[in-house]
């Protein structure tokens, strides 16, 4: 067996290792429950729209197709994200090999497959996988159109493909628009390519992208532009200048990427600036600069999401791979040696324990055992174990559906099902496979689509309202009923308490309270 392995070429070994890793990821994704946002986006697929409040419609359209084929199962829900993830890793591998060499591409593949940031979150059923596929795909196509060798694509072919990919990407997530100024920046800073802007093809590509993303504009126009208001205004409003919030953001970047890899990303960006005379480094600089220029200052002034910089980091990984495989020298000084052991072991020192902590609790919930040893007098909370959040919703669904039938038989009136917060509403929908109303006014796709007439028609009816230990809340703050009685459902994993659900049987719905 060892001899057969030794006889394989480097490429064959890499393919085999990557395939084995992807098979593990497939097994993992088919054996754990949905996280909150996955259930949220699955629920969109049950009510197909041209677009949605939080994001455009691509993930819902893809899931509508796969769940039609495989049912409302983990396979049906997660297949689009998984396939997009595999395609993204493959394209990023090819792009890195084009830009640098095979060892750099291997580095990128390993990072994307095994890092907590890319590996664990890369294939969840959310807008990110199709968005990242379009992001990396558009970068790959653009490079084929500007590379400085005889393999360069024609301007026509490049921009037609870019129009399609940018249009599909905009239907996935708006952040892909930040590639456009990167394309322009590269063309303007490259004398031999400025003439491309004088041809009709970039503008034809722009028109293709505009037509393809027209569903976003149509849906928003029909609903008074809620998605645009949220994405481009509301979520970017904050308090006064706040350095503390930026430090929290910076800490999140170190946590998401791990410190050694973050240093490599920073070195890559600096190198791309210093070596911008070379086409490949200028390419990385121009395509990542707009995103970093937007998302790095934002936490000073407004709220943020830690993963918004992730698309730029993904392209910078190519340069990280080169620095790792070939070393890095500035002037006469060698900064990083070829295949640096410091970075190799530094990255592994974080990846291995983080992978262990991330994956093993799904096999057995050992966090509570460790907590009891470390803090025997402390009070264990189920929310301390992240893996618990993927469990319990099927049991909740069975319980709520059974209670609904019982109450219907007792009173002759079928209570409607409701929840507080979009996360709990989504997961309750997944568990019950029924229509679930969201009874608070925090804006989500549910509140946008729940018409005033629909809510008014619920007046006087009884309800089963779900909350959880993670998002426990006082019912009176969010909805008025004549009376409410609390019921509790606890779920267990291997005999260990995993979740607590609060189910309120409420009589005589009056109204949703404005928060």
Beta strands, then each sheet from edge to edge (+ up, - down):
strand 1: 328-330
strand 2: 333-336
strand 3: 416-419
strand 4: 436-438
strand 5: 463-468
strand 6: 479-493
strand 7: 496-512
sheet 1: 1+ 2-
sheet 2: 4+ 3+ 5+ 7- 6+
end
